[in-house]
Amino acid sequence: MGAEKILNSTYNILVALGTEANFLHSTVETYINDAKNENNSKLVEVWNTIKQDKEKHLQMLKECLETEVKEGELR
C-alpha cells in the first residue's frame, strides 16, 4: 500500500499547531523572563498578551483538527 496523502488544509493545521505549540512551550517564557530581568514591565505585558493570543490560536487550531478527524477529512 502506498503512502497516503493528507489534504493541504490538514497539513497546514498540523504545521501551524506545531509552530504555535513550539512558541508557547519553548520560546515565550524566555522572552517574558528576559523582559522581567531587564525590569521592562511594558514588554512583559506585551509578551503575556502575545502568549494569550497564541494560546487562543492553538485552541482554535486544535478544534479545527478535531473537526477534520470527526468528519473523516484527516486522511
N, C-alpha and C positions, 0 to 999 in steps of 0.2 A: 504494500500500500504506500502511495506517495505521500509526501508531506502535505498537510492541509494548510490552505491559505486562510488568513483571517482578513476580515474586511478592513479597509483603510481606516474607517472611523473607529473600529475597535482597537486597532493598533495605536491610533492617536490617543485614545483614552488611556491605554496602558502606559504609553510613553509619558504622557502628562502626569499620570499618577506617580510614576517613578520620580519625575522631576520635582513635583511638589513635595513628595514624601522625603526625598533627599534633602531639600532645602530645610524642611521643618525639623528633621531629625539629626542633621549634621551641621548645618550652617547657621541658621538664625540665632541659636543660643550663643554662639561665638560672637556674632555681631552685637547682640544685646550686652553680653559681658564686656566686650571691648568698650562699648559706649559707657557702661556703668563705671568701668575702671578709669575712664577719662572724665568722669563726672559730667557727662553730656546727657542731661535728662531729656532734652528735646529729641535727641537721636534714639534714646532708649524708647521713648514714646512712639517714634516713627517705626522702629523695628518691631515693637509689640503690635502696632496696628497692622503692619505688613504680615506678621505672623498670624494674626486673627483672620485676615483676608485669605491667606494661603490655606488655613485650616478649613475655611468655608469652601474654597475651591476644591480641596481634596475631598470633602464630603460630597460635593456635587458630582465629582468625577466617579466616586465610589457608587453613588446612586445610579449614574448612567451605566456603569459596568454591570451592576446588579440587574438592571432592566434588560440589557443585552443578553445576559445569561438566561433570565426568565423567559425571554421571547425567542430564545434559540438563535439569536444573531451571533453569538460567540461561536465561531467555527474555527 
